[in-house]
Amino acid sequence: MSKIVMKFGGTSVGTLDKITNVAKRIQNEKEKGHDIVVVVSAMGKTTDDLNLLASKITDSPVKREMDMLLSTGEQVTMSLLAIQLNSLGVEALSLTGWQAGIQTDDVHRNAKISQLDGNKINEFLEGNKVVIVAGFQGISLTGEITTLGRGGSDTTAVAVAAAIDAEICDIYTDVDGIYTSDPRYVLDARKLEQLEYDEMLELANLGAGVLHPRAVEFAKNYKIPLRVRSSYEETEGTILKEEVDVENNLVVRGVAFESDIVRLTIEYEVPFNGSLASIFTTLANNNIDVDIIVQSIVEGMKPTVSFSIKKESLSEAIEVLETNKKTLGFTFADFEVGLAKVSIVGSGMVSNPGVAAQMFDRLSKENIPVKMVSTSEIKVSVVVPQGNMIQAANALHNEFELAISR
């Protein structure tokens, strides 16, 4: 029998009625003869509610204890789903992340999976049981419960699929696939039948919330077919693979955007060797993700380096920089909030020069100021005022004719 992994997000299991619907969907797949592993997220807004409880005690709760708290959300879902399946006559059992053998590093609140031994899961599958695994969590080498950060259940699902050599990993969500942009804000966004791993990885990193970037990385590295499907409709969804065989003439395949970006600028009296390396090594050692980087050295002006981070990292970044100010050698740090990042992505950009110029020209015609720019072989990102984010996304979606199926 083929092995499949089915992952259900928080909105898909948000109520007992929805859990019942999920159980029936699993039952249908089981009756087709598949061996099934299910990965679940916490119900609805459970994680938000748990975060809110902690925030009522302190603005800066201990990260270890937050992992202990947040990991309970998925455990509630897995248990209720297992109870429901057994009541339908489908043998099922639930496993926490650590029971399933998910080993991580020791970074609380944003751990990475370092190893997953699929033997225990396979033993239960051989006993004809549906195995339900709590997503988003694991255990470190020192025995500490860890969580994988927002969207980490996607990563759990793909890691499990790789560990048990699954035929496919299906990610069930409240949308029926991956669109050329977020259809809630770009009204003529169109569903894509297929997408390359690299394109999806860029979109996920650039703000498209359908899949967690680490999940796409796992799928790419282990060549796991990954499919995004609707939890409520019987549709094929969108499949991710190494190379797509349709719509190859689309240079740009998607527009992504992300709000709450901060531009942080550091000023020096004089530049000195190693300053950039020192800054970004220090930030990396404190698990602060930096995105777009711009250095400015102009004769007659003080040298500066600007970089973008997420708003949620601002206070920690400022604290780290101020603590290490003397070592890093800068004299002044300032930041600008109220920014957003808008990006175009497409593997066809590699062989089509002029895409960036076309993007900048359209933004200029829309009177949207560009504050920072970042490029790679298959993407161009710009930082713009947050008030212009949706306008920019719609304009670029229109400019590159993404609503048109080819």
PAKEDO-311923 format. One record per residue (C-alpha): x, y, z; residue number from 1; chain. Coordinates in steps of 0.5 Angstrom, whole numbers. Example, Ala and Ser with C-alpha at 12.3 -4.5 7.8 and 13.67 -1.06 7.14 Angstrom:
% PAKEDO-311923
{c1 = 25	c2 = -9	c3 = 16	k = 1	c = A}
{c1 = 27	c2 = -2	c3 = 14	k = 2	c = A}
***
This chain:
% PAKEDO-311923
{c1 = 0	c2 = 0	c3 = 0	k = 1	c = A}
{c1 = 2	c2 = 7	c3 = -1	k = 2	c = A}
{c1 = 4	c2 = 12	c3 = 4	k = 3	c = A}
{c1 = 1	c2 = 19	c3 = 4	k = 4	c = A}
{c1 = 2	c2 = 24	c3 = 9	k = 5	c = A}
{c1 = -4	c2 = 29	c3 = 10	k = 6	c = A}
{c1 = -3	c2 = 36	c3 = 14	k = 7	c = A}
{c1 = -9	c2 = 40	c3 = 17	k = 8	c = A}
{c1 = -8	c2 = 47	c3 = 19	k = 9	c = A}
{c1 = -12	c2 = 51	c3 = 25	k = 10	c = A}
{c1 = -18	c2 = 53	c3 = 21	k = 11	c = A}
{c1 = -19	c2 = 46	c3 = 18	k = 12	c = A}
{c1 = -20	c2 = 43	c3 = 25	k = 13	c = A}
{c1 = -22	c2 = 49	c3 = 29	k = 14	c = A}
{c1 = -29	c2 = 46	c3 = 31	k = 15	c = A}
{c1 = -31	c2 = 39	c3 = 33	k = 16	c = A}
{c1 = -35	c2 = 39	c3 = 27	k = 17	c = A}
{c1 = -29	c2 = 41	c3 = 23	k = 18	c = A}
{c1 = -25	c2 = 35	c3 = 26	k = 19	c = A}
{c1 = -31	c2 = 31	c3 = 25	k = 20	c = A}
{c1 = -31	c2 = 33	c3 = 17	k = 21	c = A}
{c1 = -23	c2 = 32	c3 = 17	k = 22	c = A}
{c1 = -24	c2 = 25	c3 = 20	k = 23	c = A}
{c1 = -29	c2 = 23	c3 = 15	k = 24	c = A}
{c1 = -24	c2 = 25	c3 = 10	k = 25	c = A}
{c1 = -18	c2 = 21	c3 = 13	k = 26	c = A}
{c1 = -23	c2 = 15	c3 = 13	k = 27	c = A}
{c1 = -25	c2 = 16	c3 = 6	k = 28	c = A}
{c1 = -17	c2 = 16	c3 = 4	k = 29	c = A}
{c1 = -16	c2 = 10	c3 = 9	k = 30	c = A}
{c1 = -22	c2 = 6	c3 = 5	k = 31	c = A}
{c1 = -18	c2 = 7	c3 = -1	k = 32	c = A}
{c1 = -12	c2 = 3	c3 = 1	k = 33	c = A}
{c1 = -7	c2 = 8	c3 = 3	k = 34	c = A}
{c1 = -3	c2 = 8	c3 = 10	k = 35	c = A}
{c1 = -4	c2 = 15	c3 = 13	k = 36	c = A}
{c1 = 0	c2 = 19	c3 = 17	k = 37	c = A}
{c1 = -4	c2 = 26	c3 = 19	k = 38	c = A}
{c1 = 0	c2 = 32	c3 = 22	k = 39	c = A}
{c1 = -5	c2 = 37	c3 = 25	k = 40	c = A}
{c1 = -4	c2 = 44	c3 = 28	k = 41	c = A}
{c1 = -8	c2 = 47	c3 = 34	k = 42	c = A}
{c1 = -15	c2 = 49	c3 = 33	k = 43	c = A}
{c1 = -17	c2 = 55	c3 = 30	k = 44	c = A}
{c1 = -14	c2 = 61	c3 = 34	k = 45	c = A}
{c1 = -11	c2 = 57	c3 = 40	k = 46	c = A}
{c1 = -4	c2 = 59	c3 = 39	k = 47	c = A}
{c1 = -6	c2 = 66	c3 = 39	k = 48	c = A}
{c1 = -10	c2 = 65	c3 = 45	k = 49	c = A}
{c1 = -5	c2 = 62	c3 = 49	k = 50	c = A}
{c1 = 0	c2 = 67	c3 = 47	k = 51	c = A}
{c1 = -5	c2 = 72	c3 = 50	k = 52	c = A}
{c1 = -5	c2 = 69	c3 = 56	k = 53	c = A}
{c1 = 2	c2 = 69	c3 = 57	k = 54	c = A}
{c1 = 2	c2 = 76	c3 = 55	k = 55	c = A}
{c1 = -3	c2 = 78	c3 = 61	k = 56	c = A}
{c1 = 3	c2 = 76	c3 = 66	k = 57	c = A}
{c1 = 9	c2 = 79	c3 = 62	k = 58	c = A}
{c1 = 11	c2 = 82	c3 = 56	k = 59	c = A}
{c1 = 17	c2 = 78	c3 = 56	k = 60	c = A}
{c1 = 16	c2 = 71	c3 = 58	k = 61	c = A}
{c1 = 21	c2 = 66	c3 = 58	k = 62	c = A}
{c1 = 22	c2 = 62	c3 = 52	k = 63	c = A}
{c1 = 23	c2 = 55	c3 = 54	k = 64	c = A}
{c1 = 16	c2 = 56	c3 = 58	k = 65	c = A}
{c1 = 13	c2 = 59	c3 = 52	k = 66	c = A}
{c1 = 15	c2 = 52	c3 = 48	k = 67	c = A}
{c1 = 12	c2 = 48	c3 = 54	k = 68	c = A}
{c1 = 5	c2 = 52	c3 = 53	k = 69	c = A}
{c1 = 4	c2 = 53	c3 = 46	k = 70	c = A}
{c1 = 6	c2 = 45	c3 = 45	k = 71	c = A}
{c1 = -1	c2 = 44	c3 = 48	k = 72	c = A}
{c1 = -5	c2 = 46	c3 = 43	k = 73	c = A}
{c1 = -3	c2 = 41	c3 = 38	k = 74	c = A}
{c1 = -4	c2 = 36	c3 = 43	k = 75	c = A}
{c1 = -11	c2 = 37	c3 = 44	k = 76	c = A}
{c1 = -13	c2 = 37	c3 = 37	k = 77	c = A}
{c1 = -9	c2 = 30	c3 = 36	k = 78	c = A}
{c1 = -13	c2 = 27	c3 = 41	k = 79	c = A}
{c1 = -20	c2 = 29	c3 = 39	k = 80	c = A}
{c1 = -18	c2 = 27	c3 = 32	k = 81	c = A}
{c1 = -16	c2 = 20	c3 = 34	k = 82	c = A}
{c1 = -22	c2 = 20	c3 = 39	k = 83	c = A}
{c1 = -26	c2 = 21	c3 = 33	k = 84	c = A}
{c1 = -23	c2 = 17	c3 = 28	k = 85	c = A}
{c1 = -24	c2 = 11	c3 = 33	k = 86	c = A}
{c1 = -31	c2 = 12	c3 = 34	k = 87	c = A}
{c1 = -32	c2 = 12	c3 = 26	k = 88	c = A}
{c1 = -29	c2 = 5	c3 = 27	k = 89	c = A}
{c1 = -22	c2 = 7	c3 = 24	k = 90	c = A}
{c1 = -16	c2 = 5	c3 = 29	k = 91	c = A}
{c1 = -12	c2 = 11	c3 = 30	k = 92	c = A}
{c1 = -7	c2 = 13	c3 = 35	k = 93	c = A}
{c1 = -4	c2 = 20	c3 = 37	k = 94	c = A}
{c1 = 3	c2 = 22	c3 = 38	k = 95	c = A}
{c1 = 7	c2 = 28	c3 = 41	k = 96	c = A}
{c1 = 12	c2 = 31	c3 = 37	k = 97	c = A}
{c1 = 18	c2 = 28	c3 = 41	k = 98	c = A}
{c1 = 14	c2 = 21	c3 = 41	k = 99	c = A}
{c1 = 14	c2 = 21	c3 = 34	k = 100	c = A}
{c1 = 22	c2 = 22	c3 = 34	k = 101	c = A}
{c1 = 22	c2 = 29	c3 = 32	k = 102	c = A}
{c1 = 29	c2 = 31	c3 = 34	k = 103	c = A}
{c1 = 31	c2 = 39	c3 = 34	k = 104	c = A}
{c1 = 36	c2 = 44	c3 = 36	k = 105	c = A}
{c1 = 35	c2 = 47	c3 = 42	k = 106	c = A}
{c1 = 33	c2 = 54	c3 = 40	k = 107	c = A}
{c1 = 26	c2 = 55	c3 = 43	k = 108	c = A}
{c1 = 20	c2 = 58	c3 = 39	k = 109	c = A}
{c1 = 24	c2 = 57	c3 = 33	k = 110	c = A}
{c1 = 27	c2 = 51	c3 = 33	k = 111	c = A}
{c1 = 29	c2 = 47	c3 = 27	k = 112	c = A}
{c1 = 29	c2 = 39	c3 = 26	k = 113	c = A}
{c1 = 35	c2 = 36	c3 = 26	k = 114	c = A}
{c1 = 33	c2 = 29	c3 = 25	k = 115	c = A}
{c1 = 27	c2 = 25	c3 = 25	k = 116	c = A}
{c1 = 27	c2 = 17	c3 = 25	k = 117	c = A}
{c1 = 21	c2 = 14	c3 = 22	k = 118	c = A}
{c1 = 21	c2 = 7	c3 = 25	k = 119	c = A}
{c1 = 16	c2 = 8	c3 = 30	k = 120	c = A}
{c1 = 11	c2 = 11	c3 = 26	k = 121	c = A}
{c1 = 12	c2 = 5	c3 = 21	k = 122	c = A}
{c1 = 11	c2 = 0	c3 = 26	k = 123	c = A}
{c1 = 4	c2 = 3	c3 = 28	k = 124	c = A}
{c1 = 3	c2 = 4	c3 = 20	k = 125	c = A}
{c1 = 4	c2 = -4	c3 = 19	k = 126	c = A}
{c1 = -1	c2 = -5	c3 = 25	k = 127	c = A}
{c1 = -6	c2 = -2	c3 = 20	k = 128	c = A}
{c1 = -7	c2 = 4	c3 = 24	k = 129	c = A}
{c1 = -8	c2 = 11	c3 = 22	k = 130	c = A}
{c1 = -2	c2 = 15	c3 = 26	k = 131	c = A}
{c1 = -4	c2 = 22	c3 = 28	k = 132	c = A}
{c1 = 2	c2 = 27	c3 = 30	k = 133	c = A}
{c1 = 2	c2 = 33	c3 = 33	k = 134	c = A}
{c1 = 5	c2 = 39	c3 = 29	k = 135	c = A}
{c1 = 10	c2 = 45	c3 = 30	k = 136	c = A}
{c1 = 14	c2 = 41	c3 = 36	k = 137	c = A}
{c1 = 20	c2 = 36	c3 = 37	k = 138	c = A}
{c1 = 25	c2 = 35	c3 = 43	k = 139	c = A}
{c1 = 32	c2 = 37	c3 = 43	k = 140	c = A}
{c1 = 38	c2 = 33	c3 = 45	k = 141	c = A}
{c1 = 38	c2 = 36	c3 = 52	k = 142	c = A}
{c1 = 31	c2 = 33	c3 = 52	k = 143	c = A}
{c1 = 27	c2 = 40	c3 = 52	k = 144	c = A}
{c1 = 21	c2 = 41	c3 = 49	k = 145	c = A}
{c1 = 21	c2 = 46	c3 = 43	k = 146	c = A}
{c1 = 17	c2 = 49	c3 = 38	k = 147	c = A}
{c1 = 18	c2 = 50	c3 = 30	k = 148	c = A}
{c1 = 15	c2 = 57	c3 = 30	k = 149	c = A}
{c1 = 9	c2 = 60	c3 = 26	k = 150	c = A}
{c1 = 7	c2 = 55	c3 = 20	k = 151	c = A}
{c1 = 12	c2 = 49	c3 = 23	k = 152	c = A}
{c1 = 6	c2 = 44	c3 = 22	k = 153	c = A}
{c1 = 8	c2 = 44	c3 = 15	k = 154	c = A}
{c1 = 15	c2 = 43	c3 = 16	k = 155	c = A}
{c1 = 13	c2 = 37	c3 = 21	k = 156	c = A}
{c1 = 9	c2 = 34	c3 = 15	k = 157	c = A}
{c1 = 14	c2 = 34	c3 = 10	k = 158	c = A}
{c1 = 19	c2 = 32	c3 = 15	k = 159	c = A}
{c1 = 15	c2 = 26	c3 = 17	k = 160	c = A}
{c1 = 14	c2 = 24	c3 = 9	k = 161	c = A}
{c1 = 21	c2 = 24	c3 = 8	k = 162	c = A}
{c1 = 22	c2 = 20	c3 = 14	k = 163	c = A}
{c1 = 17	c2 = 14	c3 = 12	k = 164	c = A}
{c1 = 18	c2 = 15	c3 = 4	k = 165	c = A}
{c1 = 11	c2 = 17	c3 = 3	k = 166	c = A}
{c1 = 9	c2 = 18	c3 = -4	k = 167	c = A}
{c1 = 6	c2 = 25	c3 = -3	k = 168	c = A}
{c1 = 5	c2 = 30	c3 = 2	k = 169	c = A}
{c1 = -2	c2 = 33	c3 = 2	k = 170	c = A}
{c1 = -3	c2 = 40	c3 = 6	k = 171	c = A}
{c1 = -10	c2 = 42	c3 = 7	k = 172	c = A}
{c1 = -12	c2 = 49	c3 = 8	k = 173	c = A}
{c1 = -18	c2 = 54	c3 = 7	k = 174	c = A}
{c1 = -16	c2 = 55	c3 = 0	k = 175	c = A}
{c1 = -16	c2 = 50	c3 = -6	k = 176	c = A}
{c1 = -9	c2 = 51	c3 = -8	k = 177	c = A}
{c1 = -3	c2 = 57	c3 = -9	k = 178	c = A}
{c1 = -5	c2 = 63	c3 = -13	k = 179	c = A}
{c1 = -1	c2 = 68	c3 = -17	k = 180	c = A}
{c1 = -2	c2 = 73	c3 = -11	k = 181	c = A}
{c1 = -7	c2 = 73	c3 = -5	k = 182	c = A}
{c1 = -14	c2 = 73	c3 = -7	k = 183	c = A}
{c1 = -16	c2 = 76	c3 = -1	k = 184	c = A}
{c1 = -13	c2 = 83	c3 = -4	k = 185	c = A}
{c1 = -11	c2 = 81	c3 = -11	k = 186	c = A}
{c1 = -18	c2 = 80	c3 = -14	k = 187	c = A}
{c1 = -16	c2 = 77	c3 = -20	k = 188	c = A}
{c1 = -11	c2 = 72	c3 = -18	k = 189	c = A}
{c1 = -11	c2 = 66	c3 = -21	k = 190	c = A}
{c1 = -10	c2 = 59	c3 = -18	k = 191	c = A}
{c1 = -4	c2 = 55	c3 = -21	k = 192	c = A}
{c1 = -4	c2 = 48	c3 = -23	k = 193	c = A}
{c1 = 4	c2 = 47	c3 = -22	k = 194	c = A}
{c1 = 9	c2 = 51	c3 = -19	k = 195	c = A}
{c1 = 17	c2 = 49	c3 = -18	k = 196	c = A}
{c1 = 20	c2 = 48	c3 = -11	k = 197	c = A}
{c1 = 25	c2 = 54	c3 = -12	k = 198	c = A}
{c1 = 19	c2 = 59	c3 = -14	k = 199	c = A}
{c1 = 15	c2 = 57	c3 = -8	k = 200	c = A}
{c1 = 21	c2 = 57	c3 = -3	k = 201	c = A}
{c1 = 22	c2 = 65	c3 = -6	k = 202	c = A}
{c1 = 14	c2 = 66	c3 = -5	k = 203	c = A}
{c1 = 14	c2 = 63	c3 = 2	k = 204	c = A}
{c1 = 20	c2 = 67	c3 = 4	k = 205	c = A}
{c1 = 17	c2 = 73	c3 = 1	k = 206	c = A}
{c1 = 10	c2 = 73	c3 = 5	k = 207	c = A}
{c1 = 6	c2 = 68	c3 = 2	k = 208	c = A}
{c1 = 3	c2 = 65	c3 = 8	k = 209	c = A}
{c1 = 0	c2 = 58	c3 = 4	k = 210	c = A}
{c1 = 6	c2 = 54	c3 = 6	k = 211	c = A}
{c1 = 12	c2 = 55	c3 = 11	k = 212	c = A}
{c1 = 19	c2 = 56	c3 = 8	k = 213	c = A}
{c1 = 22	c2 = 50	c3 = 11	k = 214	c = A}
{c1 = 17	c2 = 46	c3 = 9	k = 215	c = A}
{c1 = 19	c2 = 47	c3 = 2	k = 216	c = A}
{c1 = 26	c2 = 47	c3 = 3	k = 217	c = A}
{c1 = 25	c2 = 40	c3 = 6	k = 218	c = A}
{c1 = 20	c2 = 38	c3 = 0	k = 219	c = A}
{c1 = 26	c2 = 40	c3 = -5	k = 220	c = A}
{c1 = 32	c2 = 37	c3 = -1	k = 221	c = A}
{c1 = 28	c2 = 30	c3 = -1	k = 222	c = A}
{c1 = 24	c2 = 31	c3 = -7	k = 223	c = A}
{c1 = 18	c2 = 30	c3 = -4	k = 224	c = A}
{c1 = 12	c2 = 31	c3 = -8	k = 225	c = A}
{c1 = 8	c2 = 37	c3 = -4	k = 226	c = A}
{c1 = 1	c2 = 38	c3 = -6	k = 227	c = A}
{c1 = -4	c2 = 44	c3 = -3	k = 228	c = A}
{c1 = -11	c2 = 42	c3 = -3	k = 229	c = A}
{c1 = -18	c2 = 45	c3 = 0	k = 230	c = A}
{c1 = -20	c2 = 42	c3 = 6	k = 231	c = A}
{c1 = -27	c2 = 43	c3 = 4	k = 232	c = A}
{c1 = -27	c2 = 41	c3 = -3	k = 233	c = A}
{c1 = -25	c2 = 35	c3 = -7	k = 234	c = A}
{c1 = -20	c2 = 39	c3 = -12	k = 235	c = A}
{c1 = -13	c2 = 37	c3 = -14	k = 236	c = A}
{c1 = -10	c2 = 44	c3 = -12	k = 237	c = A}
{c1 = -3	c2 = 46	c3 = -13	k = 238	c = A}
{c1 = 3	c2 = 41	c3 = -14	k = 239	c = A}
{c1 = 10	c2 = 43	c3 = -13	k = 240	c = A}
{c1 = 15	c2 = 39	c3 = -16	k = 241	c = A}
{c1 = 22	c2 = 40	c3 = -19	k = 242	c = A}
{c1 = 20	c2 = 43	c3 = -26	k = 243	c = A}
{c1 = 13	c2 = 45	c3 = -28	k = 244	c = A}
{c1 = 11	c2 = 43	c3 = -35	k = 245	c = A}
{c1 = 5	c2 = 48	c3 = -36	k = 246	c = A}
{c1 = 5	c2 = 55	c3 = -37	k = 247	c = A}
{c1 = 13	c2 = 56	c3 = -38	k = 248	c = A}
{c1 = 12	c2 = 62	c3 = -42	k = 249	c = A}
{c1 = 10	c2 = 66	c3 = -36	k = 250	c = A}
{c1 = 16	c2 = 70	c3 = -34	k = 251	c = A}
{c1 = 13	c2 = 72	c3 = -27	k = 252	c = A}
{c1 = 9	c2 = 67	c3 = -24	k = 253	c = A}
{c1 = 7	c2 = 70	c3 = -17	k = 254	c = A}
{c1 = 7	c2 = 77	c3 = -13	k = 255	c = A}
{c1 = 8	c2 = 76	c3 = -6	k = 256	c = A}
{c1 = 7	c2 = 82	c3 = 0	k = 257	c = A}
{c1 = 9	c2 = 82	c3 = 7	k = 258	c = A}
{c1 = 7	c2 = 88	c3 = 12	k = 259	c = A}
{c1 = 10	c2 = 90	c3 = 18	k = 260	c = A}
{c1 = 17	c2 = 91	c3 = 15	k = 261	c = A}
{c1 = 22	c2 = 96	c3 = 19	k = 262	c = A}
{c1 = 28	c2 = 99	c3 = 16	k = 263	c = A}
{c1 = 34	c2 = 99	c3 = 21	k = 264	c = A}
{c1 = 40	c2 = 104	c3 = 19	k = 265	c = A}
{c1 = 47	c2 = 104	c3 = 23	k = 266	c = A}
{c1 = 52	c2 = 110	c3 = 22	k = 267	c = A}
{c1 = 59	c2 = 110	c3 = 23	k = 268	c = A}
{c1 = 64	c2 = 116	c3 = 24	k = 269	c = A}
{c1 = 69	c2 = 112	c3 = 19	k = 270	c = A}
{c1 = 68	c2 = 105	c3 = 16	k = 271	c = A}
{c1 = 73	c2 = 100	c3 = 18	k = 272	c = A}
{c1 = 74	c2 = 93	c3 = 16	k = 273	c = A}
{c1 = 70	c2 = 87	c3 = 18	k = 274	c = A}
{c1 = 64	c2 = 92	c3 = 20	k = 275	c = A}
{c1 = 59	c2 = 89	c3 = 16	k = 276	c = A}
{c1 = 61	c2 = 82	c3 = 18	k = 277	c = A}
{c1 = 61	c2 = 83	c3 = 25	k = 278	c = A}
{c1 = 54	c2 = 86	c3 = 25	k = 279	c = A}
{c1 = 51	c2 = 81	c3 = 22	k = 280	c = A}
{c1 = 54	c2 = 75	c3 = 25	k = 281	c = A}
{c1 = 52	c2 = 79	c3 = 32	k = 282	c = A}
{c1 = 45	c2 = 79	c3 = 30	k = 283	c = A}
{c1 = 45	c2 = 72	c3 = 27	k = 284	c = A}
{c1 = 48	c2 = 69	c3 = 34	k = 285	c = A}
{c1 = 42	c2 = 72	c3 = 37	k = 286	c = A}
{c1 = 37	c2 = 69	c3 = 32	k = 287	c = A}
{c1 = 35	c2 = 75	c3 = 28	k = 288	c = A}
{c1 = 33	c2 = 75	c3 = 21	k = 289	c = A}
{c1 = 36	c2 = 80	c3 = 17	k = 290	c = A}
{c1 = 33	c2 = 81	c3 = 9	k = 291	c = A}
{c1 = 35	c2 = 87	c3 = 5	k = 292	c = A}
{c1 = 42	c2 = 90	c3 = 6	k = 293	c = A}
{c1 = 44	c2 = 96	c3 = 3	k = 294	c = A}
{c1 = 51	c2 = 100	c3 = 5	k = 295	c = A}
{c1 = 52	c2 = 107	c3 = 3	k = 296	c = A}
{c1 = 59	c2 = 110	c3 = 3	k = 297	c = A}
{c1 = 60	c2 = 117	c3 = -1	k = 298	c = A}
{c1 = 65	c2 = 121	c3 = 0	k = 299	c = A}
{c1 = 64	c2 = 127	c3 = 5	k = 300	c = A}
{c1 = 58	c2 = 123	c3 = 8	k = 301	c = A}
{c1 = 58	c2 = 119	c3 = 14	k = 302	c = A}
{c1 = 58	c2 = 111	c3 = 12	k = 303	c = A}
{c1 = 52	c2 = 108	c3 = 13	k = 304	c = A}
{c1 = 49	c2 = 101	c3 = 13	k = 305	c = A}
{c1 = 41	c2 = 99	c3 = 12	k = 306	c = A}
{c1 = 38	c2 = 93	c3 = 13	k = 307	c = A}
{c1 = 30	c2 = 90	c3 = 13	k = 308	c = A}
{c1 = 28	c2 = 86	c3 = 19	k = 309	c = A}
{c1 = 21	c2 = 84	c3 = 21	k = 310	c = A}
{c1 = 17	c2 = 89	c3 = 26	k = 311	c = A}
{c1 = 17	c2 = 83	c3 = 31	k = 312	c = A}
{c1 = 24	c2 = 83	c3 = 32	k = 313	c = A}
{c1 = 25	c2 = 90	c3 = 32	k = 314	c = A}
{c1 = 26	c2 = 91	c3 = 40	k = 315	c = A}
{c1 = 31	c2 = 85	c3 = 40	k = 316	c = A}
{c1 = 35	c2 = 88	c3 = 35	k = 317	c = A}
{c1 = 36	c2 = 95	c3 = 38	k = 318	c = A}
{c1 = 38	c2 = 91	c3 = 45	k = 319	c = A}
{c1 = 43	c2 = 87	c3 = 41	k = 320	c = A}
{c1 = 46	c2 = 93	c3 = 37	k = 321	c = A}
{c1 = 46	c2 = 97	c3 = 43	k = 322	c = A}
{c1 = 49	c2 = 92	c3 = 48	k = 323	c = A}
{c1 = 55	c2 = 91	c3 = 43	k = 324	c = A}
{c1 = 55	c2 = 98	c3 = 40	k = 325	c = A}
{c1 = 63	c2 = 99	c3 = 43	k = 326	c = A}
{c1 = 65	c2 = 92	c3 = 39	k = 327	c = A}
{c1 = 61	c2 = 94	c3 = 33	k = 328	c = A}
{c1 = 64	c2 = 101	c3 = 32	k = 329	c = A}
{c1 = 58	c2 = 105	c3 = 30	k = 330	c = A}
{c1 = 56	c2 = 111	c3 = 33	k = 331	c = A}
{c1 = 48	c2 = 112	c3 = 31	k = 332	c = A}
{c1 = 42	c2 = 107	c3 = 30	k = 333	c = A}
{c1 = 36	c2 = 109	c3 = 27	k = 334	c = A}
{c1 = 30	c2 = 106	c3 = 24	k = 335	c = A}
{c1 = 24	c2 = 107	c3 = 20	k = 336	c = A}
{c1 = 17	c2 = 103	c3 = 21	k = 337	c = A}
{c1 = 11	c2 = 103	c3 = 17	k = 338	c = A}
{c1 = 14	c2 = 99	c3 = 11	k = 339	c = A}
{c1 = 12	c2 = 93	c3 = 7	k = 340	c = A}
{c1 = 16	c2 = 89	c3 = 2	k = 341	c = A}
{c1 = 13	c2 = 87	c3 = -5	k = 342	c = A}
{c1 = 16	c2 = 82	c3 = -9	k = 343	c = A}
{c1 = 15	c2 = 79	c3 = -16	k = 344	c = A}
{c1 = 17	c2 = 71	c3 = -17	k = 345	c = A}
{c1 = 19	c2 = 67	c3 = -23	k = 346	c = A}
{c1 = 24	c2 = 62	c3 = -26	k = 347	c = A}
{c1 = 23	c2 = 65	c3 = -33	k = 348	c = A}
{c1 = 26	c2 = 71	c3 = -30	k = 349	c = A}
{c1 = 33	c2 = 68	c3 = -31	k = 350	c = A}
{c1 = 33	c2 = 68	c3 = -38	k = 351	c = A}
{c1 = 29	c2 = 75	c3 = -39	k = 352	c = A}
{c1 = 33	c2 = 81	c3 = -38	k = 353	c = A}
{c1 = 29	c2 = 88	c3 = -37	k = 354	c = A}
{c1 = 24	c2 = 85	c3 = -32	k = 355	c = A}
{c1 = 26	c2 = 89	c3 = -26	k = 356	c = A}
{c1 = 26	c2 = 95	c3 = -30	k = 357	c = A}
{c1 = 19	c2 = 94	c3 = -32	k = 358	c = A}
{c1 = 17	c2 = 93	c3 = -25	k = 359	c = A}
{c1 = 20	c2 = 100	c3 = -23	k = 360	c = A}
{c1 = 17	c2 = 103	c3 = -29	k = 361	c = A}
{c1 = 10	c2 = 101	c3 = -27	k = 362	c = A}
{c1 = 11	c2 = 103	c3 = -19	k = 363	c = A}
{c1 = 14	c2 = 110	c3 = -22	k = 364	c = A}
{c1 = 7	c2 = 110	c3 = -26	k = 365	c = A}
{c1 = 3	c2 = 109	c3 = -20	k = 366	c = A}
{c1 = 7	c2 = 114	c3 = -16	k = 367	c = A}
{c1 = 9	c2 = 109	c3 = -11	k = 368	c = A}
{c1 = 16	c2 = 110	c3 = -8	k = 369	c = A}
{c1 = 21	c2 = 105	c3 = -7	k = 370	c = A}
{c1 = 26	c2 = 105	c3 = -1	k = 371	c = A}
{c1 = 30	c2 = 99	c3 = -2	k = 372	c = A}
{c1 = 31	c2 = 93	c3 = -7	k = 373	c = A}
{c1 = 33	c2 = 86	c3 = -7	k = 374	c = A}
{c1 = 34	c2 = 81	c3 = -13	k = 375	c = A}
{c1 = 36	c2 = 74	c3 = -14	k = 376	c = A}
{c1 = 36	c2 = 70	c3 = -21	k = 377	c = A}
{c1 = 28	c2 = 69	c3 = -20	k = 378	c = A}
{c1 = 26	c2 = 75	c3 = -16	k = 379	c = A}
{c1 = 26	c2 = 82	c3 = -15	k = 380	c = A}
{c1 = 23	c2 = 85	c3 = -8	k = 381	c = A}
{c1 = 22	c2 = 92	c3 = -6	k = 382	c = A}
{c1 = 21	c2 = 96	c3 = 0	k = 383	c = A}
{c1 = 15	c2 = 101	c3 = 0	k = 384	c = A}
{c1 = 11	c2 = 105	c3 = 5	k = 385	c = A}
{c1 = 6	c2 = 100	c3 = 8	k = 386	c = A}
{c1 = 0	c2 = 104	c3 = 5	k = 387	c = A}
{c1 = 2	c2 = 103	c3 = -2	k = 388	c = A}
{c1 = 3	c2 = 95	c3 = -1	k = 389	c = A}
{c1 = -4	c2 = 93	c3 = -4	k = 390	c = A}
{c1 = -4	c2 = 98	c3 = -9	k = 391	c = A}
{c1 = 3	c2 = 96	c3 = -11	k = 392	c = A}
{c1 = 1	c2 = 88	c3 = -11	k = 393	c = A}
{c1 = -5	c2 = 89	c3 = -16	k = 394	c = A}
{c1 = -1	c2 = 94	c3 = -20	k = 395	c = A}
{c1 = 5	c2 = 89	c3 = -21	k = 396	c = A}
{c1 = 0	c2 = 83	c3 = -22	k = 397	c = A}
{c1 = -4	c2 = 87	c3 = -28	k = 398	c = A}
{c1 = 3	c2 = 89	c3 = -31	k = 399	c = A}
{c1 = 5	c2 = 82	c3 = -31	k = 400	c = A}
{c1 = -1	c2 = 79	c3 = -34	k = 401	c = A}
{c1 = -2	c2 = 74	c3 = -28	k = 402	c = A}
{c1 = -9	c2 = 74	c3 = -29	k = 403	c = A}
{c1 = -9	c2 = 71	c3 = -36	k = 404	c = A}
{c1 = -8	c2 = 63	c3 = -36	k = 405	c = A}
{c1 = -4	c2 = 61	c3 = -42	k = 406	c = A}
***
